[in-house]
């Protein structure tokens, strides 16, 4: 999921950057990467960011291992 967010607070009753990160975490996503940061000329802190969030996956009783850029099934250490 890609979201454009404000990093600098824009409105008195608006969200804080950390609120977005927390909301996405509570919704089962984690911050994966920044695609783009937008600065205003002469400012150090970015104003906006395009952020990639990935959904967390819960894997039970199995483990996936990378092998020659493919994923293959590997039984878990408990025999499952």
C-alpha positions in Angstrom: 0.0 0.0 0.0 1.4 3.4 -0.9 0.3 6.4 1.1 1.1 10.1 0.7 1.4 11.6 4.2 2.3 15.0 5.6 5.3 14.9 7.8 5.0 18.5 9.0 1.7 19.1 10.8 -0.6 21.1 8.6 -3.8 21.7 10.7 -4.5 22.3 14.4 -6.8 19.2 14.6 -4.9 17.2 12.0 -2.9 14.1 12.4 0.7 13.8 13.4 3.1 11.7 11.2 3.5 9.2 14.1 -0.3 8.7 14.1 -0.3 7.3 10.6 2.6 4.9 11.4 0.7 3.7 14.6 -2.6 3.4 12.8 -1.0 1.3 10.0 0.8 -0.9 12.6 -2.5 -1.5 14.5 -4.1 -2.4 11.1 -1.4 -5.1 10.4 1.0 -3.1 8.2 4.6 -2.1 8.7 6.6 0.7 7.1 8.6 -0.9 4.2 10.1 2.0 2.3 10.0 5.7 1.4 9.4 6.3 -2.3 9.6 10.1 -2.4 10.3 12.9 0.1 9.1 16.4 -0.8 10.9 19.4 0.7 10.1 23.1 0.5 13.0 25.1 -0.8 15.3 26.1 2.1 13.7 23.8 4.6 15.5 20.9 6.1 12.4 18.9 7.2 10.4 17.2 4.4 6.8 18.3 4.1 5.3 15.2 2.5 6.4 11.6 1.8 5.1 8.7 -0.3 5.5 5.7 1.9 5.2 2.0 1.1 3.5 -0.1 3.8 3.5 -3.9 3.6 1.0 -6.2 5.3 2.4 -8.4 8.0 2.0 -12.1 7.4 1.7 -14.6 10.2 3.2 -17.9 9.2 2.6 -20.9 11.5 4.1 -24.4 11.3 6.0 -23.6 8.1 8.9 -21.6 7.0 9.7 -20.1 3.6 13.3 -19.9 2.5 14.8 -18.0 -0.5 16.6 -20.4 -2.9 17.9 -19.0 -6.2 15.4 -16.1 -6.0 12.5 -18.6 -5.6 10.6 -19.4 -2.5 10.3 -23.1 -1.5 8.5 -24.8 1.4 10.8 -25.9 4.2 9.3 -27.9 7.1 9.5 -26.2 10.5 12.0 -27.5 13.0 9.2 -29.1 15.1 8.4 -31.5 12.3 5.2 -29.7 11.2 
